[in-house]
């Protein structure tokens, strides 16, 4: 029988180590540096893996997110852009 639990509930119930945070950024961006500090701190404390992606090295990311960087994705879904709120990120991952 198929799992009928809505996707958002299944994702929210996933263990932190089974999540993935992606930070889409570019070199020389002070907002990106600030966002990375928050992502590193929250993910480190919660045990959530994260990865940086350089928007200047990926044409698809560039076209999709250029005007919003830094962008934070959680499990491939956009969570936020420009400024990363530590409390909101922590709540989304906990």
C-alpha positions in Angstrom: 0.0 0.0 0.0 1.4 3.4 -0.9 2.3 5.9 1.7 -0.4 8.6 1.6 1.3 10.9 4.0 1.6 14.3 2.4 5.2 15.0 1.1 5.7 18.0 3.4 5.0 15.8 6.4 7.3 13.0 5.3 10.1 15.5 4.6 9.5 17.3 8.0 9.8 14.0 9.8 13.1 13.0 8.2 16.1 12.8 10.5 18.5 15.8 10.2 21.3 13.6 8.8 18.9 12.6 6.0 18.3 16.2 4.9 20.5 18.3 2.5 20.9 22.0 2.6 22.3 23.6 -0.5 23.6 27.2 -0.5 23.7 28.8 -3.9 26.2 31.6 -3.8 28.9 33.5 -5.8 32.4 34.5 -4.9 32.8 38.0 -3.5 29.2 38.3 -2.3 29.0 39.6 1.3 25.4 38.4 1.7 26.6 34.9 0.6 29.3 34.9 3.2 26.8 35.9 5.9 24.4 33.1 4.7 27.2 30.6 4.7 28.0 31.4 8.3 24.4 30.8 9.3 24.2 27.6 7.3 27.5 26.2 8.7 26.4 27.0 12.2 22.9 25.6 12.1 23.8 22.5 10.0 26.8 21.8 12.2 24.7 21.9 15.4 21.9 19.8 13.9 24.1 17.3 12.1 22.6 18.2 8.7 24.9 17.9 5.6 25.2 20.9 3.4 26.8 21.9 0.2 27.8 25.1 -1.5 27.1 25.7 -5.2 28.8 28.5 -7.2 26.2 30.2 -9.4 29.0 31.4 -11.7 29.9 27.7 -12.6 26.4 26.5 -13.3 24.4 28.1 -16.2 21.1 26.6 -15.0 21.5 27.9 -11.4 22.6 31.3 -12.8 19.5 31.6 -15.0 17.2 30.5 -12.2 18.6 32.3 -9.2 20.8 35.1 -10.3 18.6 37.9 -8.9 18.0 36.1 -5.5 21.5 34.9 -4.3 22.3 33.8 -1.8 19.6 31.1 -2.1 19.1 28.3 0.4 17.5 25.0 -0.7 16.4 22.3 1.7 16.1 18.9 0.0 16.1 20.7 -3.3 13.2 23.0 -2.5 13.8 26.8 -2.1 13.7 27.8 1.6 14.9 31.4 1.4 17.0 33.9 -0.4 19.0 37.1 0.3 19.1 36.9 4.1 19.1 33.6 6.0 17.1 33.7 9.3 18.8 31.3 11.7 15.7 30.6 13.7 13.6 29.8 10.6 16.3 27.6 9.1 16.7 25.7 12.4 12.9 25.2 12.7 12.7 23.9 9.1 15.4 21.4 9.8 14.5 20.3 13.3 
